[in-house]
Amino acid sequence: MTHVNAKAPTGMQVLPHLTSWRFFAAAFVIFHHFWLIPDRAAANRSEFHPLYAALDAGFVSVSFFFVLSGFILCYTTLARQDGNKLDKRKYFLNRFARIYPLYLLTLLPEALAAMRGALARGGPPDAAGFFITKTLMIQGWFPQYTQGWNDPTWSLSVEALFYVLFPVLIVGAARIRRNHLLPATLVMLIFGVAVQWWLRNDFPAPDDMRFFARHPILRVPEFLVGILLGRVYLESLLNGEAVRRATPIVVALCVLAVCGYRQLGVPANALALVPLAALVMCASYGQGGILAHPKLVLLGEASYGLYLLHEPLHIWMVRLSRKFAFDLGTPLGFALVLTTCVLTSVFLHLKFEVPVRNFIRGLGAKRGASTS
């Protein structure tokens, strides 16, 4: 057991607004990847148009996910009755059950297709390298494997590092004195912004920039911001009602960040990190309204699948559309892609993700009971 000594309530509250925002963040990634501009090169010549800039900045959703991951892990660890203890065995089993089954399910079809193609071309070694690094979730550590094979899954190698580091990080975060929490969070936010600024400005070669921007170590500050925000929330350091009322302002700042970063000459991740972190706090205090609607919460719960599935599904739909001479680059085509991705993610969440997760956790509970 890892002991943490932070004040925590006796039970966890449901935070539906946080879950619902996950859906919008995942949907923003889809808009980023499949935005409705037939000639993207021509669009880049109009890169200062706010709409083009916003659609091209969909990658900032990943920063939101990283901050949210730290917040949720801190909250669920400390906001329970035995919040002064972290059962590492149970923790790692829960993390595995949460992310790996669906990750593997979405990886295998593309892996099999790539391996089949590689064998047909004489079996280049990259196919085996992709398979090993992707399966072990270490692709972000290797520049030659950080892109390709369901490209958005690079962020899962970052999350894997977060999960490994969390048992140590939560101990340190829990030891921060209550009156030092807000300054510590501010310092980490500034550091996170500085890292993102450096990543986007100091690498003239796009491939170098992309590798370092996806490197697990360099995304840890965002995760730490989330952990510290989780403690800020649990310690009730902010006026919940005031934070809740600030939500429209924070959402507007997020929109301005992704629409105006090019005009300001500031990297999107650097400009958006602070409002995205603020959005996590606002959503944690959210109550009622449309963001608490069960259907929207379900979409948020299925957003992990939406993030993992959208690129493989899009590839499959493009191949199918060619047979029927249907253009997916039109608004109708995009709506079809988005609807298919959303419905498939919900189906897999209900019929695969949740049952398999519960099955794995049940096996772990039985084994724990038999060894106790």
Contacts in CASP RR format, 6 or more apart in sequence:
PFRMAT RR
TARGET T0000
AUTHOR 0000-0000-0000
METHOD contacts of the structure
MODEL  1
MTHVNAKAPTGMQVLPHLTSWRFFAAAFVIFHHFWLIPDRAAANRSEFHP
LYAALDAGFVSVSFFFVLSGFILCYTTLARQDGNKLDKRKYFLNRFARIY
PLYLLTLLPEALAAMRGALARGGPPDAAGFFITKTLMIQGWFPQYTQGWN
DPTWSLSVEALFYVLFPVLIVGAARIRRNHLLPATLVMLIFGVAVQWWLR
NDFPAPDDMRFFARHPILRVPEFLVGILLGRVYLESLLNGEAVRRATPIV
VALCVLAVCGYRQLGVPANALALVPLAALVMCASYGQGGILAHPKLVLLG
EASYGLYLLHEPLHIWMVRLSRKFAFDLGTPLGFALVLTTCVLTSVFLHL
KFEVPVRNFIRGLGAKRGASTS
1 85 0 8 1.000
1 86 0 8 1.000
1 87 0 8 1.000
1 88 0 8 1.000
2 85 0 8 1.000
2 86 0 8 1.000
2 88 0 8 1.000
2 167 0 8 1.000
2 168 0 8 1.000
2 170 0 8 1.000
2 171 0 8 1.000
3 84 0 8 1.000
3 85 0 8 1.000
3 86 0 8 1.000
3 171 0 8 1.000
4 77 0 8 1.000
4 78 0 8 1.000
4 83 0 8 1.000
4 84 0 8 1.000
4 85 0 8 1.000
4 86 0 8 1.000
4 170 0 8 1.000
4 171 0 8 1.000
4 174 0 8 1.000
4 175 0 8 1.000
5 84 0 8 1.000
5 174 0 8 1.000
5 175 0 8 1.000
6 78 0 8 1.000
6 84 0 8 1.000
6 173 0 8 1.000
6 174 0 8 1.000
6 175 0 8 1.000
6 231 0 8 1.000
6 234 0 8 1.000
6 235 0 8 1.000
7 178 0 8 1.000
7 234 0 8 1.000
7 235 0 8 1.000
8 78 0 8 1.000
8 79 0 8 1.000
8 80 0 8 1.000
8 83 0 8 1.000
8 84 0 8 1.000
8 234 0 8 1.000
9 79 0 8 1.000
9 234 0 8 1.000
10 81 0 8 1.000
11 79 0 8 1.000
11 80 0 8 1.000
11 81 0 8 1.000
12 75 0 8 1.000
12 76 0 8 1.000
12 79 0 8 1.000
12 80 0 8 1.000
13 79 0 8 1.000
15 75 0 8 1.000
15 283 0 8 1.000
15 284 0 8 1.000
15 286 0 8 1.000
16 286 0 8 1.000
16 288 0 8 1.000
16 291 0 8 1.000
16 292 0 8 1.000
16 297 0 8 1.000
17 282 0 8 1.000
17 283 0 8 1.000
17 284 0 8 1.000
17 285 0 8 1.000
17 286 0 8 1.000
17 287 0 8 1.000
17 288 0 8 1.000
17 291 0 8 1.000
17 292 0 8 1.000
18 68 0 8 1.000
18 71 0 8 1.000
18 72 0 8 1.000
18 280 0 8 1.000
18 283 0 8 1.000
18 284 0 8 1.000
19 297 0 8 1.000
19 300 0 8 1.000
19 301 0 8 1.000
20 283 0 8 1.000
20 291 0 8 1.000
20 292 0 8 1.000
20 293 0 8 1.000
20 296 0 8 1.000
20 297 0 8 1.000
20 299 0 8 1.000
20 300 0 8 1.000
21 64 0 8 1.000
21 68 0 8 1.000
21 279 0 8 1.000
21 283 0 8 1.000
21 291 0 8 1.000
21 300 0 8 1.000
22 65 0 8 1.000
22 68 0 8 1.000
22 300 0 8 1.000
22 301 0 8 1.000
22 303 0 8 1.000
22 304 0 8 1.000
23 296 0 8 1.000
23 299 0 8 1.000
23 300 0 8 1.000
23 302 0 8 1.000
23 303 0 8 1.000
23 306 0 8 1.000
25 61 0 8 1.000
25 64 0 8 1.000
25 65 0 8 1.000
25 303 0 8 1.000
26 61 0 8 1.000
26 300 0 8 1.000
26 303 0 8 1.000
26 304 0 8 1.000
26 305 0 8 1.000
26 306 0 8 1.000
26 307 0 8 1.000
26 310 0 8 1.000
27 306 0 8 1.000
27 338 0 8 1.000
28 58 0 8 1.000
28 60 0 8 1.000
28 61 0 8 1.000
29 58 0 8 1.000
29 59 0 8 1.000
29 61 0 8 1.000
29 62 0 8 1.000
29 152 0 8 1.000
29 307 0 8 1.000
29 310 0 8 1.000
30 306 0 8 1.000
30 310 0 8 1.000
30 337 0 8 1.000
30 338 0 8 1.000
30 341 0 8 1.000
31 55 0 8 1.000
31 58 0 8 1.000
32 55 0 8 1.000
32 56 0 8 1.000
32 57 0 8 1.000
32 58 0 8 1.000
32 59 0 8 1.000
32 61 0 8 1.000
33 152 0 8 1.000
33 310 0 8 1.000
33 311 0 8 1.000
33 314 0 8 1.000
34 310 0 8 1.000
34 314 0 8 1.000
34 328 0 8 1.000
34 329 0 8 1.000
34 334 0 8 1.000
34 337 0 8 1.000
35 55 0 8 1.000
35 56 0 8 1.000
36 329 0 8 1.000
36 330 0 8 1.000
36 331 0 8 1.000
36 334 0 8 1.000
37 43 0 8 1.000
37 52 0 8 1.000
37 55 0 8 1.000
38 329 0 8 1.000
43 52 0 8 1.000
44 52 0 8 1.000
46 52 0 8 1.000
47 53 0 8 1.000
47 56 0 8 1.000
47 262 0 8 1.000
48 262 0 8 1.000
48 263 0 8 1.000
50 259 0 8 1.000
50 260 0 8 1.000
51 259 0 8 1.000
53 258 0 8 1.000
53 259 0 8 1.000
53 260 0 8 1.000
53 261 0 8 1.000
53 262 0 8 1.000
53 263 0 8 1.000
54 255 0 8 1.000
54 258 0 8 1.000
54 259 0 8 1.000
57 258 0 8 1.000
57 261 0 8 1.000
57 268 0 8 1.000
57 272 0 8 1.000
58 258 0 8 1.000
58 268 0 8 1.000
59 268 0 8 1.000
59 269 0 8 1.000
60 257 0 8 1.000
60 258 0 8 1.000
60 268 0 8 1.000
60 269 0 8 1.000
60 272 0 8 1.000
60 276 0 8 1.000
62 155 0 8 1.000
63 196 0 8 1.000
63 222 0 8 1.000
63 269 0 8 1.000
63 272 0 8 1.000
63 273 0 8 1.000
63 276 0 8 1.000
64 276 0 8 1.000
64 279 0 8 1.000
64 280 0 8 1.000
65 155 0 8 1.000
65 307 0 8 1.000
66 155 0 8 1.000
66 158 0 8 1.000
66 159 0 8 1.000
66 162 0 8 1.000
66 219 0 8 1.000
66 222 0 8 1.000
66 223 0 8 1.000
66 226 0 8 1.000
67 222 0 8 1.000
67 223 0 8 1.000
67 225 0 8 1.000
67 226 0 8 1.000
67 229 0 8 1.000
67 273 0 8 1.000
67 276 0 8 1.000
67 277 0 8 1.000
67 280 0 8 1.000
68 226 0 8 1.000
68 280 0 8 1.000
69 159 0 8 1.000
69 162 0 8 1.000
69 223 0 8 1.000
69 226 0 8 1.000
70 162 0 8 1.000
70 166 0 8 1.000
70 223 0 8 1.000
70 224 0 8 1.000
70 225 0 8 1.000
70 226 0 8 1.000
70 227 0 8 1.000
70 229 0 8 1.000
70 230 0 8 1.000
71 226 0 8 1.000
71 227 0 8 1.000
71 229 0 8 1.000
71 230 0 8 1.000
71 233 0 8 1.000
71 280 0 8 1.000
71 284 0 8 1.000
73 162 0 8 1.000
73 166 0 8 1.000
73 170 0 8 1.000
73 227 0 8 1.000
74 170 0 8 1.000
74 173 0 8 1.000
74 226 0 8 1.000
74 227 0 8 1.000
74 228 0 8 1.000
74 229 0 8 1.000
74 230 0 8 1.000
74 231 0 8 1.000
74 234 0 8 1.000
75 230 0 8 1.000
75 233 0 8 1.000
75 234 0 8 1.000
75 284 0 8 1.000
77 83 0 8 1.000
77 86 0 8 1.000
77 91 0 8 1.000
77 166 0 8 1.000
77 170 0 8 1.000
78 170 0 8 1.000
78 174 0 8 1.000
78 230 0 8 1.000
78 231 0 8 1.000
78 234 0 8 1.000
79 234 0 8 1.000
86 167 0 8 1.000
86 170 0 8 1.000
88 167 0 8 1.000
89 368 0 8 1.000
90 364 0 8 1.000
91 166 0 8 1.000
91 167 0 8 1.000
92 163 0 8 1.000
93 360 0 8 1.000
93 361 0 8 1.000
93 364 0 8 1.000
94 361 0 8 1.000
95 163 0 8 1.000
96 360 0 8 1.000
97 356 0 8 1.000
97 357 0 8 1.000
97 360 0 8 1.000
97 361 0 8 1.000
98 357 0 8 1.000
99 156 0 8 1.000
99 159 0 8 1.000
99 304 0 8 1.000
100 137 0 8 1.000
101 352 0 8 1.000
101 353 0 8 1.000
101 356 0 8 1.000
101 357 0 8 1.000
101 360 0 8 1.000
102 304 0 8 1.000
102 305 0 8 1.000
102 308 0 8 1.000
102 348 0 8 1.000
102 352 0 8 1.000
102 353 0 8 1.000
102 356 0 8 1.000
103 137 0 8 1.000
103 153 0 8 1.000
103 156 0 8 1.000
103 308 0 8 1.000
104 135 0 8 1.000
105 348 0 8 1.000
105 352 0 8 1.000
106 150 0 8 1.000
106 153 0 8 1.000
106 305 0 8 1.000
106 308 0 8 1.000
106 309 0 8 1.000
106 312 0 8 1.000
107 134 0 8 1.000
107 135 0 8 1.000
107 149 0 8 1.000
107 150 0 8 1.000
107 153 0 8 1.000
109 312 0 8 1.000
110 149 0 8 1.000
110 150 0 8 1.000
110 312 0 8 1.000
110 315 0 8 1.000
111 130 0 8 1.000
111 131 0 8 1.000
111 134 0 8 1.000
111 135 0 8 1.000
111 149 0 8 1.000
114 127 0 8 1.000
114 130 0 8 1.000
114 131 0 8 1.000
114 149 0 8 1.000
115 127 0 8 1.000
115 131 0 8 1.000
117 127 0 8 1.000
118 124 0 8 1.000
118 126 0 8 1.000
118 127 0 8 1.000
119 127 0 8 1.000
126 144 0 8 1.000
129 145 0 8 1.000
130 139 0 8 1.000
130 145 0 8 1.000
130 148 0 8 1.000
130 149 0 8 1.000
133 139 0 8 1.000
133 140 0 8 1.000
133 141 0 8 1.000
133 142 0 8 1.000
133 145 0 8 1.000
133 157 0 8 1.000
134 145 0 8 1.000
134 149 0 8 1.000
134 150 0 8 1.000
134 153 0 8 1.000
137 156 0 8 1.000
137 157 0 8 1.000
137 160 0 8 1.000
138 157 0 8 1.000
138 160 0 8 1.000
139 145 0 8 1.000
139 146 0 8 1.000
139 149 0 8 1.000
139 153 0 8 1.000
139 154 0 8 1.000
139 157 0 8 1.000
140 146 0 8 1.000
140 154 0 8 1.000
140 157 0 8 1.000
140 158 0 8 1.000
140 211 0 8 1.000
140 214 0 8 1.000
140 215 0 8 1.000
140 216 0 8 1.000
141 157 0 8 1.000
141 215 0 8 1.000
141 216 0 8 1.000
143 207 0 8 1.000
143 208 0 8 1.000
143 211 0 8 1.000
146 154 0 8 1.000
146 210 0 8 1.000
146 211 0 8 1.000
146 214 0 8 1.000
147 154 0 8 1.000
147 210 0 8 1.000
150 308 0 8 1.000
150 311 0 8 1.000
150 312 0 8 1.000
151 311 0 8 1.000
152 307 0 8 1.000
152 308 0 8 1.000
152 310 0 8 1.000
152 311 0 8 1.000
153 308 0 8 1.000
154 214 0 8 1.000
155 214 0 8 1.000
157 216 0 8 1.000
158 214 0 8 1.000
158 216 0 8 1.000
158 219 0 8 1.000
160 216 0 8 1.000
161 216 0 8 1.000
161 217 0 8 1.000
161 220 0 8 1.000
162 216 0 8 1.000
162 220 0 8 1.000
162 223 0 8 1.000
165 220 0 8 1.000
165 223 0 8 1.000
166 227 0 8 1.000
169 223 0 8 1.000
169 224 0 8 1.000
169 227 0 8 1.000
170 227 0 8 1.000
173 224 0 8 1.000
173 227 0 8 1.000
173 228 0 8 1.000
173 231 0 8 1.000
174 231 0 8 1.000
176 184 0 8 1.000
176 228 0 8 1.000
176 231 0 8 1.000
178 235 0 8 1.000
178 237 0 8 1.000
181 228 0 8 1.000
181 231 0 8 1.000
181 232 0 8 1.000
181 235 0 8 1.000
181 237 0 8 1.000
182 232 0 8 1.000
182 237 0 8 1.000
184 228 0 8 1.000
185 225 0 8 1.000
185 228 0 8 1.000
185 229 0 8 1.000
185 232 0 8 1.000
188 221 0 8 1.000
188 224 0 8 1.000
188 225 0 8 1.000
188 228 0 8 1.000
189 225 0 8 1.000
189 273 0 8 1.000
189 274 0 8 1.000
189 277 0 8 1.000
191 221 0 8 1.000
192 221 0 8 1.000
192 222 0 8 1.000
192 225 0 8 1.000
192 273 0 8 1.000
193 270 0 8 1.000
193 273 0 8 1.000
193 274 0 8 1.000
194 270 0 8 1.000
195 218 0 8 1.000
195 221 0 8 1.000
196 267 0 8 1.000
196 269 0 8 1.000
196 270 0 8 1.000
196 273 0 8 1.000
197 266 0 8 1.000
197 267 0 8 1.000
197 270 0 8 1.000
199 209 0 8 1.000
199 212 0 8 1.000
199 213 0 8 1.000
199 218 0 8 1.000
199 267 0 8 1.000
199 269 0 8 1.000
200 209 0 8 1.000
200 213 0 8 1.000
200 267 0 8 1.000
200 268 0 8 1.000
200 269 0 8 1.000
200 270 0 8 1.000
201 267 0 8 1.000
203 209 0 8 1.000
203 212 0 8 1.000
212 218 0 8 1.000
213 269 0 8 1.000
222 273 0 8 1.000
225 273 0 8 1.000
225 277 0 8 1.000
226 277 0 8 1.000
226 280 0 8 1.000
229 277 0 8 1.000
229 280 0 8 1.000
229 281 0 8 1.000
229 284 0 8 1.000
230 284 0 8 1.000
232 238 0 8 1.000
232 281 0 8 1.000
233 281 0 8 1.000
233 284 0 8 1.000
233 285 0 8 1.000
238 281 0 8 1.000
238 285 0 8 1.000
240 285 0 8 1.000
241 285 0 8 1.000
243 281 0 8 1.000
243 282 0 8 1.000
243 285 0 8 1.000
244 282 0 8 1.000
244 285 0 8 1.000
244 286 0 8 1.000
244 287 0 8 1.000
246 278 0 8 1.000
246 282 0 8 1.000
247 279 0 8 1.000
247 282 0 8 1.000
247 283 0 8 1.000
247 286 0 8 1.000
250 275 0 8 1.000
250 278 0 8 1.000
250 279 0 8 1.000
250 282 0 8 1.000
251 279 0 8 1.000
253 275 0 8 1.000
253 278 0 8 1.000
254 272 0 8 1.000
254 275 0 8 1.000
254 276 0 8 1.000
254 279 0 8 1.000
257 268 0 8 1.000
257 271 0 8 1.000
257 272 0 8 1.000
257 275 0 8 1.000
258 268 0 8 1.000
258 272 0 8 1.000
260 271 0 8 1.000
261 267 0 8 1.000
261 268 0 8 1.000
261 271 0 8 1.000
261 272 0 8 1.000
264 271 0 8 1.000
283 291 0 8 1.000
286 292 0 8 1.000
290 296 0 8 1.000
298 346 0 8 1.000
298 349 0 8 1.000
299 306 0 8 1.000
299 342 0 8 1.000
299 346 0 8 1.000
301 349 0 8 1.000
302 342 0 8 1.000
302 345 0 8 1.000
302 346 0 8 1.000
302 348 0 8 1.000
302 349 0 8 1.000
302 350 0 8 1.000
302 353 0 8 1.000
303 345 0 8 1.000
304 345 0 8 1.000
304 349 0 8 1.000
304 353 0 8 1.000
305 345 0 8 1.000
305 348 0 8 1.000
305 349 0 8 1.000
305 353 0 8 1.000
306 341 0 8 1.000
306 342 0 8 1.000
306 345 0 8 1.000
309 341 0 8 1.000
309 344 0 8 1.000
309 345 0 8 1.000
309 348 0 8 1.000
310 337 0 8 1.000
310 341 0 8 1.000
313 337 0 8 1.000
313 340 0 8 1.000
313 341 0 8 1.000
313 344 0 8 1.000
314 328 0 8 1.000
314 337 0 8 1.000
314 341 0 8 1.000
317 328 0 8 1.000
317 336 0 8 1.000
317 337 0 8 1.000
317 340 0 8 1.000
318 328 0 8 1.000
321 327 0 8 1.000
321 328 0 8 1.000
326 333 0 8 1.000
327 333 0 8 1.000
328 334 0 8 1.000
328 336 0 8 1.000
328 337 0 8 1.000
END
